[in-house]
Amino acid sequence: MPLKLIQRPSSENFYIRGTVRGKSVFESTGTSDRKIAEEIRIKAEARLLDESVHGKRALVTFDEAADSYLESGGSEKYLIKVSKDGKVSGVAAHFRGKLLKDLGQSDLDAAGRILYPTANSDTRNRQCYTPFIAVWNHAVVNQWAEPRQWRRPRKPKGTNVTVLKRPRAGTRPTSYDRAATFVAAMTPAAAQIMTVLFYTGMRPIELFTLEDHQVDIAGRWISLDASKTGEPRGVPMHEFLVPLFTSLMTRGGTLFRSYKGEPYPPSDEFGGQISTAINGARRRLAKKKIEIADISAYTGRHTASTQLVVNGIHPYVKDQILGHAADDMSRRYTNVPQKPLIDAINTLPVPQAWRDLHWWSDPLYWSRRLLMTKAEAANAARTA
């Protein structure tokens, strides 16, 4: 029988009930307005008729496939971006409402040009084509789309000249003296995050989600419930970090927050949560004629790894610290402090300039402040 509107005694909202070509339906319209409910009923009936005739494949939109892809554990990186004012952009937003069956190579190529008009082929491939194809392949598995061989963008032919690019910030290590200069120019909350990254080798996402119950100050140990690869691991705590963790632990909960006291949104976008603070430090240093533009949140991890090698730490120990060596034994004892790893992390050097940062006097208090005023700086100098 065709779909009808009914009202249940326990709810004011209208429900759709009936059978369309053998498929039974009983669902809420989510509204008590009969006119709106009737419009929903008509659309639902038309959709079921189309699906019964043409199949589900003819009706799935790209954004529906993207939602399913994310629910199944897919990455939202480059697929969906939400700005601070709530504006949604990215590949999924570009193809919103478009039926999968209507999309072709020209649509994907056009999306790359529209979303990234000035980007090179590598960037368009990574940030547009890759997330699109990931959603498409998910739709294929669910039999919502036909398998296709999508052409990805290529570098222009006809030249053998290699364009030298400026390395992406955070992809190379730096010296601890240079890092101290950079961190000193940062606001306290972000400076504290960078300090821990340089003296643990943790990934930014691991630190942004770290909570007090995961930290054992007495044992100089941090227990991560799940690393980037989904495996738990333990991280040794450098002695230099003990006063910082001791202070932040009094707040409890999520340890590292913005100066407003808000937890950072969990994301693996290369430490983008503190990008404003990093850019601010670069500008402040530039005013002093100090050019440091290659340090970002991931620099700490690369620097710790390189310095441990320079210090003669065994590669296996180094890999355990960074979470690269995850055997059954290390996973079993994630919560047990391991002295060889603690001894190794303590070989990382601590420049005096880092020890002299003003916020060490009360890390929790200063984590809620921005830069020092001139009066506060003068007073800190007198009491130092």
C-alpha positions in Angstrom: 0.0 0.0 0.0 1.2 3.6 -0.5 2.8 5.5 2.3 0.5 7.3 4.8 0.9 9.7 7.6 -0.1 8.6 11.1 0.3 10.0 14.6 1.1 7.9 17.5 -0.6 8.6 20.9 2.8 8.9 22.5 4.2 11.5 20.1 3.1 14.7 18.4 5.2 14.0 15.3 3.8 12.4 12.2 5.1 9.0 11.1 5.3 7.5 7.6 3.9 4.0 7.3 3.3 1.7 4.4 4.8 -0.5 1.8 6.3 0.5 -1.6 6.9 -2.3 -4.0 7.4 -4.8 -1.3 9.5 -2.6 1.0 7.9 -1.8 4.4 8.5 1.6 5.9 7.8 3.0 9.4 9.7 6.1 10.3 9.3 9.5 12.0 9.1 12.6 9.9 10.5 14.6 12.8 7.8 17.2 12.6 4.3 17.8 13.9 3.4 20.1 11.0 1.2 18.2 8.7 2.1 20.2 5.6 5.8 19.6 6.1 5.2 16.0 7.0 3.2 15.5 3.8 6.1 16.9 1.7 8.5 14.5 3.5 6.1 11.6 2.8 5.9 12.4 -0.9 9.7 12.6 -1.3 10.1 9.4 0.7 7.7 7.6 -1.5 9.3 8.9 -4.7 12.7 7.9 -3.5 11.6 4.4 -2.7 9.9 4.0 -6.0 13.1 5.1 -7.8 15.2 2.8 -5.7 13.0 -0.1 -6.4 13.1 0.5 -10.2 16.7 1.7 -10.6 18.4 0.3 -7.5 20.1 2.1 -4.6 23.1 2.8 -6.8 21.1 5.4 -8.8 20.2 7.5 -5.7 23.3 7.7 -3.5 24.9 11.2 -3.3 28.6 11.8 -2.8 28.0 13.3 0.7 26.0 10.3 1.7 28.8 8.1 0.6 31.3 10.4 2.4 29.3 10.1 5.7 29.3 6.3 5.4 33.0 6.4 4.7 33.7 8.4 7.9 31.4 6.3 10.0 33.4 3.2 8.9 36.6 4.8 10.2 37.8 6.8 7.1 39.9 9.9 7.6 38.2 13.3 7.3 41.5 14.9 6.4 40.9 17.2 3.3 37.4 15.7 3.0 35.7 18.0 5.4 37.1 21.2 6.9 35.2 23.3 9.4 36.4 26.9 10.1 36.1 28.6 13.4 32.9 30.4 12.3 31.4 27.0 11.4 31.8 27.3 7.6 32.2 23.8 6.0 34.5 23.3 3.0 36.5 20.6 1.4 35.9 17.9 -1.1 32.6 16.6 0.5 31.2 20.1 0.6 32.1 20.7 -3.1 30.2 17.6 -4.2 27.3 18.0 -1.8 24.0 16.8 -3.3 25.7 15.3 -6.4 24.7 11.8 -7.3 27.5 9.3 -7.6 26.2 8.0 -10.9 26.5 11.5 -12.4 30.1 12.1 -11.5 33.0 11.6 -13.9 36.6 12.4 -14.5 35.8 15.9 -15.7 33.9 16.7 -12.4 36.9 15.5 -10.4 39.4 17.5 -12.5 37.2 20.6 -12.1 37.0 20.2 -8.4 40.8 20.1 -8.2 41.0 23.4 -10.1 38.3 25.1 -8.1 39.4 24.0 -4.7 43.1 24.4 -5.3 43.5 26.9 -8.1 47.1 27.8 -7.4 48.3 24.5 -6.1 50.7 22.2 -8.0 49.8 18.7 -9.2 51.1 17.0 -6.1 49.0 19.1 -3.7 45.8 18.7 -5.8 46.4 14.9 -5.9 46.9 14.7 -2.1 44.2 17.1 -1.0 41.5 16.6 -3.6 41.9 13.4 -5.7 43.0 11.1 -2.8 40.0 11.8 -0.5 37.6 11.7 -3.4 38.9 8.3 -4.6 38.8 6.9 -1.1 35.1 7.8 -0.8 34.4 6.4 -4.2 36.2 3.1 -3.5 34.1 2.8 -0.3 31.0 3.3 -2.3 32.1 0.6 -4.7 32.5 -1.9 -1.8 28.9 -1.0 -0.8 27.8 -1.5 -4.4 26.7 2.1 -4.7 29.1 2.9 -7.6 30.9 1.2 -10.4 34.6 0.5 -10.1 36.6 3.1 -12.1 40.2 4.0 -12.8 40.5 7.7 -12.0 43.3 9.7 -13.6 45.3 11.6 -11.1 47.1 14.9 -12.0 50.6 14.7 -13.4 53.5 17.1 -13.6 53.6 19.0 -17.0 55.7 17.2 -19.6 58.4 18.7 -21.7 60.9 19.7 -19.1 63.6 18.1 -17.1 64.0 21.0 -14.7 63.4 20.2 -11.1 61.7 23.0 -9.1 63.4 23.4 -5.8 60.7 23.8 -3.1 61.1 25.2 0.3 61.0 22.3 2.8 57.7 22.0 4.7 58.1 23.2 8.3 58.4 20.4 10.7 59.9 17.8 8.4 63.5 18.3 9.5 65.2 18.4 12.9 66.7 21.5 14.4 69.2 22.1 17.3 67.9 22.4 20.9 69.5 25.9 21.2 67.6 27.1 18.1 64.4 25.5 19.4 64.8 27.3 22.7 65.0 30.6 20.9 61.8 29.8 19.0 59.9 28.5 22.1 60.9 31.6 24.0 59.0 33.7 21.5 55.8 31.7 21.9 52.8 32.3 24.2 53.1 30.1 27.4 50.4 27.5 26.7 51.8 26.8 23.2 55.4 27.0 24.5 54.6 24.3 27.1 53.2 22.0 24.3 56.3 22.5 22.2 58.5 21.8 25.2 56.9 18.4 25.8 57.1 17.5 22.1 60.9 18.2 22.1 61.5 16.2 25.2 59.3 13.2 24.7 59.2 12.8 20.9 55.4 12.4 21.1 53.1 13.1 18.1 51.1 16.3 18.5 47.8 14.4 18.4 49.0 12.2 21.3 49.8 15.3 23.4 46.6 17.2 22.6 44.5 14.3 23.9 46.7 13.4 27.0 44.8 13.2 30.3 46.0 13.3 33.9 45.4 9.5 34.5 47.9 8.7 31.8 50.8 10.4 33.6 52.9 8.9 36.3 55.2 11.6 37.5 56.9 9.5 40.2 57.7 6.8 37.6 58.7 9.4 35.0 56.3 7.7 32.6 53.4 8.5 30.2 51.0 5.7 29.2 49.3 6.3 25.9 46.1 4.3 25.5 46.4 4.3 21.7 49.0 5.8 19.5 48.5 7.0 15.9 48.5 3.4 14.7 46.0 2.3 17.3 48.5 0.6 19.5 49.1 1.6 23.2 52.6 2.5 24.2 54.6 4.0 27.0 56.7 7.2 26.7 59.5 8.2 29.1 59.4 11.6 30.7 62.5 13.8 30.7 63.5 15.1 34.1 63.2 18.6 32.7 59.4 18.1 32.3 58.7 17.1 35.8 57.8 20.6 37.2 55.6 21.3 34.2 53.6 18.1 34.6 53.4 18.5 38.3 51.8 21.9 37.9 49.4 20.9 35.1 48.3 17.8 37.0 46.7 19.9 39.7 44.1 21.0 37.0 43.3 17.4 36.1 41.5 16.1 33.0 43.0 17.1 29.6 46.4 18.5 30.6 47.3 20.7 27.6 44.7 23.4 26.8 44.6 26.8 25.1 45.1 29.9 27.2 41.3 30.1 27.4 41.3 26.8 29.3 39.7 24.9 26.4 41.0 21.5 25.2 42.4 21.5 21.7 40.3 19.7 19.1 41.8 16.3 18.4 43.3 16.3 14.9 46.4 14.9 13.2 46.7 17.9 11.0 50.4 18.4 11.7 49.8 20.3 15.0 47.6 22.8 13.3 45.9 23.5 16.7 48.8 25.8 17.7 49.5 27.2 14.2 48.4 30.7 15.3 51.0 30.6 18.2 53.7 29.3 15.8 53.0 32.0 13.3 53.0 34.6 16.1 56.4 33.4 17.3 57.8 33.7 13.7 56.6 37.3 13.4 58.0 38.3 16.8 61.4 36.8 16.0 61.4 38.4 12.5 61.0 41.8 14.2 64.2 41.0 16.0 65.9 40.1 12.7 65.8 36.4 13.7 64.6 34.2 10.8 63.2 30.9 12.0 60.4 29.7 9.7 61.1 25.9 9.6 60.0 24.9 13.2 56.5 23.5 13.8 54.8 21.1 16.1 56.3 18.0 14.4 59.9 19.4 14.6 60.1 18.2 18.2 59.6 14.6 17.2 62.2 14.7 14.4 64.6 16.6 16.6 64.3 14.1 19.5 64.8 11.2 17.2 67.9 12.7 15.6 69.4 13.8 18.8 69.0 10.3 20.4 70.9 8.8 17.5 73.7 11.5 17.9 73.8 10.6 21.6 74.5 7.0 20.7 71.2 5.6 21.9 70.6 2.1 20.5 68.2 2.2 17.5 65.8 -0.2 19.2 65.5 1.9 22.3 65.1 5.0 20.2 62.3 3.3 18.2 60.6 2.2 21.4 60.6 5.8 22.6 59.0 7.1 19.4 56.5 4.2 19.2 58.1 2.6 16.1 59.0 -0.7 17.8 55.8 -2.2 19.1 56.2 -5.9 19.9 53.9 -7.9 22.1 56.1 -7.5 25.1 56.3 -3.7 24.9 52.5 -3.5 24.4 51.9 -5.7 27.4 53.9 -3.4 29.7 52.7 -0.1 28.4 52.0 1.2 31.9 55.3 0.0 33.4 58.1 2.6 33.5 61.2 1.2 31.7 64.5 2.6 33.0 66.5 2.2 29.8 64.0 4.4 28.0 64.0 7.0 30.8 67.8 7.0 30.9 67.9 7.5 27.1 65.4 10.4 27.0 67.4 12.2 29.7 70.4 12.4 27.3 68.5 15.1 25.4 70.2 18.5 26.1 68.5 21.3 27.9 69.8 24.8 27.0 69.9 27.3 29.8 67.7 29.7 27.8 64.9 27.0 27.9 65.3 26.7 31.7 65.1 30.4 32.1 61.7 30.9 30.5 59.5 32.9 32.9 56.5 30.5 32.9 58.5 27.8 34.8 57.7 29.7 38.0 54.1 28.6 37.8 53.3 26.7 34.6 49.5 26.3 35.3 49.1 30.0 36.0 51.0 31.2 33.0 49.3 28.6 30.7 46.2 30.9 31.1 48.1 34.0 30.1 49.4 35.4 26.8 52.7 37.2 26.5 54.1 39.0 29.6 53.6 42.7 30.0 56.6 45.0 30.2 56.0 45.3 34.0 55.8 41.6 34.4 58.9 41.1 32.4 60.8 43.6 34.6 59.6 42.0 37.8 60.6 38.5 36.5 64.1 39.8 35.7 64.4 41.3 39.2 63.3 38.1 40.9 65.3 35.7 38.7 
